[in-house]
């Protein structure tokens, strides 16, 4: 078994690398005051650069990316996790406010490019790398560590001009979201559902029409309740080994 200090060092390096690229993409659009389609394309390009570099490294070193979780989903997983329906409902819920079509199809495609990159990058690093590194020490430890780091990484949104309270709420949501994704990742033995669900969630959020603060807070509360209930269901369904509960 790999020593914990070495696993901790690898975790730190992976986290710092991810945060560096996300900081750079945010800094570029803030400094240049980019908005809309141009902002999404530039941010997406930076994030996809990290994805390509990471995948290339794993292909060269491990002769493939299956070690990251890019493999066929285990048969029967969809049924056991309710066909991902609660997470699909959460992902699509921002569209109740409508879709922002002021900038046309280019806006939609630019945000699809960006959100697929975000989904790939965050799932590769938090689930495919960090969670995988800690699974040898138990599912609970791997789930909590990777999910808390995933949630706390959203503090960078403040640097991009996001409201502090909204960011704190987003961090709490992201932690539970990450724990649910960890269980899906482990249950299906594949990162692919996590990437697609993550990208869909961000895409719908990015293209949704802007609502009032009250409606956004209400939607966020409903999303969190659904997510928490789904996570608790997943937790209850899983048969934990004794070492996972320590």
C-alpha positions in Angstrom: 0.0 0.0 0.0 1.3 3.4 -0.9 2.3 5.5 2.1 -0.2 8.2 3.2 2.3 11.0 2.9 3.0 10.1 -0.7 -0.7 9.9 -1.4 -1.2 13.3 0.3 1.6 14.8 -1.8 0.0 13.5 -5.1 -3.4 14.8 -3.9 -1.9 18.3 -3.2 -0.1 18.4 -6.6 -3.3 17.3 -8.5 -5.4 19.9 -6.6 -2.9 22.8 -7.2 -2.6 21.9 -10.9 -6.4 22.0 -11.3 -6.8 25.3 -9.3 -3.9 26.9 -11.3 -5.7 26.3 -14.6 -9.1 27.4 -13.2 -7.5 30.5 -11.7 -5.8 31.4 -15.0 -9.1 31.0 -17.0 -10.9 33.2 -14.5 -8.1 35.8 -14.4 -8.0 36.1 -18.1 -11.7 37.0 -18.5 -11.7 39.3 -15.5 -8.6 41.3 -16.6 -9.7 41.5 -20.2 -13.3 42.1 -19.2 -14.5 39.4 -21.7 -18.1 38.4 -21.7 -20.5 36.1 -23.5 -19.4 33.8 -26.3 -15.8 35.1 -26.3 -15.4 34.5 -22.5 -16.8 31.0 -22.8 -14.5 30.0 -25.6 -11.4 31.4 -23.9 -12.2 29.8 -20.6 -13.1 26.5 -22.3 -9.8 26.5 -24.2 -7.7 26.9 -21.0 -9.7 24.2 -19.2 -9.6 21.8 -22.2 -5.8 22.3 -22.3 -5.6 20.9 -18.8 -7.8 18.0 -19.8 -5.7 17.1 -22.9 -2.4 17.4 -21.0 -3.7 15.1 -18.2 -5.1 12.5 -20.6 -1.9 12.5 -22.7 0.1 12.0 -19.5 -2.0 9.0 -18.5 -2.0 7.5 -22.0 1.8 7.7 -22.1 2.4 6.4 -18.5 -0.4 3.9 -18.2 -1.1 3.2 -21.9 -4.7 4.3 -21.5 -7.2 6.3 -19.5 -9.2 3.4 -17.9 -7.2 4.0 -14.7 -9.0 7.3 -14.4 -12.4 5.7 -14.7 -13.0 6.0 -18.5 -14.5 2.5 -18.9 -17.8 0.9 -19.6 -20.4 1.4 -16.9 -21.0 -1.8 -14.8 -24.2 -3.6 -16.0 -27.3 -2.8 -14.0 -25.8 0.4 -12.4 -28.4 2.7 -13.9 -31.3 0.8 -12.3 -29.5 0.6 -8.9 -29.0 4.4 -8.9 -32.6 5.2 -10.0 -31.3 5.8 -13.6 -29.7 9.0 -12.3 -33.1 10.6 -12.4 -32.7 12.9 -9.3 -29.5 14.3 -10.6 -31.0 14.8 -14.1 -33.9 16.7 -12.4 -31.4 18.9 -10.6 -29.4 19.5 -13.7 -32.4 20.5 -15.8 -34.2 22.5 -13.1 -32.5 25.9 -14.0 -34.3 25.8 -17.3 -37.6 26.6 -15.6 -36.5 30.2 -15.8 -36.1 29.9 -19.6 -33.1 29.9 -21.8 -30.9 32.9 -22.6 -31.0 33.1 -26.4 -30.0 36.7 -26.8 -26.6 35.7 -28.3 -28.0 32.9 -30.5 -26.7 29.5 -31.2 -23.1 30.6 -30.8 -23.7 31.2 -27.1 -25.1 27.7 -26.6 -22.3 26.0 -28.4 -19.6 28.1 -26.6 -21.1 27.1 -23.3 -21.4 23.5 -24.3 -17.6 23.6 -25.1 -16.9 25.2 -21.8 -19.1 23.0 -19.6 -17.9 19.8 -21.1 -14.4 20.9 -20.3 -15.4 21.7 -16.7 -17.1 18.4 -16.3 -14.1 16.5 -17.7 -11.5 18.4 -15.7 -13.3 18.4 -12.3 -14.4 14.8 -12.5 -10.9 13.6 -13.7 -9.2 15.4 -10.8 -11.6 15.0 -7.9 -13.0 11.5 -8.7 -10.6 10.0 -11.2 -7.4 11.0 -9.4 -8.0 12.2 -5.8 -10.8 9.8 -4.9 -9.0 6.9 -6.5 -5.8 7.7 -4.6 -7.7 7.4 -1.3 -10.0 4.5 -2.0 -7.4 2.1 -0.6 -8.0 3.7 2.8 -11.7 3.2 2.6 -14.7 4.6 0.7 -15.8 6.9 3.4 -12.4 8.6 3.7 -12.0 8.9 -0.1 -15.6 10.2 -0.5 -15.3 12.9 2.2 -11.8 14.1 1.3 -12.4 14.4 -2.5 -15.8 15.9 -2.0 -14.7 18.5 0.6 -11.8 19.5 -1.7 -14.3 19.7 -4.6 -16.6 22.0 -2.6 -13.8 24.2 -1.3 -12.4 24.7 -4.8 -15.4 26.8 -5.6 -14.0 29.5 -3.3 -12.2 30.7 -6.5 -15.6 32.1 -7.7 -15.2 34.9 -5.2 -12.1 36.1 -7.1 -14.3 36.1 -10.3 -16.7 38.5 -8.6 -19.2 36.1 -7.2 -21.2 37.0 -4.1 -19.6 35.6 -0.9 -22.9 34.2 0.6 -23.9 32.6 -2.8 -20.4 31.1 -3.0 -20.6 29.6 0.5 -24.0 28.0 -0.4 -22.5 26.7 -3.6 -19.6 25.1 -1.6 -22.1 23.3 0.7 -24.1 22.1 -2.4 -20.9 21.0 -4.2 -19.7 18.9 -1.2 -23.0 16.9 -1.1 -23.0 16.8 -4.9 -19.4 15.4 -4.9 -20.4 12.7 -2.4 -23.3 11.6 -4.5 -21.0 11.5 -7.6 -18.4 9.5 -5.6 -21.0 6.8 -4.9 -22.1 6.8 -8.5 -18.5 6.5 -9.6 -17.8 3.5 -7.3 -21.2 1.8 -8.0 -20.7 1.9 -11.7 -16.9 1.6 -11.8 -16.9 4.4 -14.4 -16.3 8.1 -14.5 -18.4 8.6 -17.6 -21.8 9.2 -16.0 -20.3 11.7 -13.6 -18.7 13.7 -16.4 -21.9 13.8 -18.4 -24.2 14.7 -15.4 -21.7 17.3 -14.2 -21.5 18.9 -17.7 -25.2 18.9 -18.1 -25.7 20.5 -14.7 -23.3 23.3 -15.5 -24.6 23.8 -19.1 -28.2 24.2 -18.0 -27.1 26.7 -15.3 -25.0 28.7 -17.7 -27.6 29.0 -20.4 -30.6 29.6 -18.2 -32.3 33.0 -18.2 -31.5 35.2 -15.2 -34.1 35.0 -12.5 -34.8 37.0 -9.4 -32.7 36.5 -6.2 -35.8 35.0 -4.5 -36.5 32.5 -7.2 -32.8 31.5 -7.4 -32.7 30.9 -3.7 -35.9 28.9 -3.8 -34.6 26.8 -6.7 -31.3 26.3 -4.9 -33.1 25.1 -1.7 -35.3 22.6 -3.7 -32.2 21.3 -5.5 -30.4 20.8 -2.3 -33.3 18.9 -0.7 -33.5 16.6 -3.7 -29.7 16.1 -3.8 -29.5 15.4 0.0 -32.4 12.9 -0.2 -30.8 11.1 -3.2 -27.4 10.9 -1.5 -29.0 9.5 1.7 -30.8 6.9 -0.5 -27.5 6.0 -2.2 -25.8 5.7 1.2 -28.5 3.5 2.5 -28.5 1.2 -0.5 -24.8 0.6 -0.4 -23.5 -2.3 1.6 -20.5 -0.9 3.4 -17.6 -3.0 4.4 -16.4 -2.6 8.0 -13.3 -0.8 7.1 -15.3 1.8 5.2 -17.1 2.9 8.4 -14.1 3.6 10.4 
